[in-house]
């Protein structure tokens, strides 16, 4: 049995992308595990009700961890989709535009998530 | 003295998936376990990206107040949603653990034992999935 990757199977759209995927992936292994345990598995019905969510978000540590999770998961997700798209072969200039588009989507995602967190905390 | 021959690097092989289109992900011809892991890694990755944005959309209910959020919490206890949760956990476990293997092997760590590493990680993932499924339906 072999699980040797074939040529081109490495994710990330190049060596830099691969390193980015490894770094963000390693961070996500920890942050996602924390998120799943703290947000779901230790909660009786798997999801906190509104009052419990607000109470939970009063902790600055929770807020920092959730924001870090959002940043790393967005980075990892969009870098991964970019790598899949790049596998289908585009010119260098098109790849540059695709990278810019994903950068805009990534920043918008993190800004939206941060705003949402702020809106929920400040509304309480 | 041996004759010096010019060394020409072999041209980089194009990914099988690019040659066959995205259907190549499911093409069993010449595909080894690593190829299936690759295809499933990409499928779970795309599913998780879709879920990321769905999750952010659902979390917007928190900004609409307690009625909107608590109604969603009730909806999330629907058995079909719980089955979706198990599928999601499978995707996270496979993508995360296979990604760990790809990262380690990519940097030469346990590269010679990667088949054993893959099987070991998948066994761990299966155990965690069973525990998580029991927890979801508890």
Interface residues (C-beta under 8 A of the other chain):
Chain A: X1 X2 X3 X4 X5 X6 X7 X8 X9 X10 X11 X18 X21 X22 X25 X26 X28 X29 X32 X36 X41 X45 X46 X47 X48 X49 X50 X51 X53 X73 X74 X77 X78 X80 X81 X84 X87 X88 X89 X109 X112 X113 X116 X119 X120 X123
Chain B: X12 X13 X14 X15 X16 X17 X18 X32 X33 X34 X35 X37 X38 X41 X42 X45 X46 X48 X49 X52 X53 X56 X59 X60 X62 X63 X65 X66 X69 X70 X73 X76 X77 X85 X89 X92 X96 X99 X100 X101 X102 X103 X105 X106 X107 X114 X115 X118 X132 X135 X136
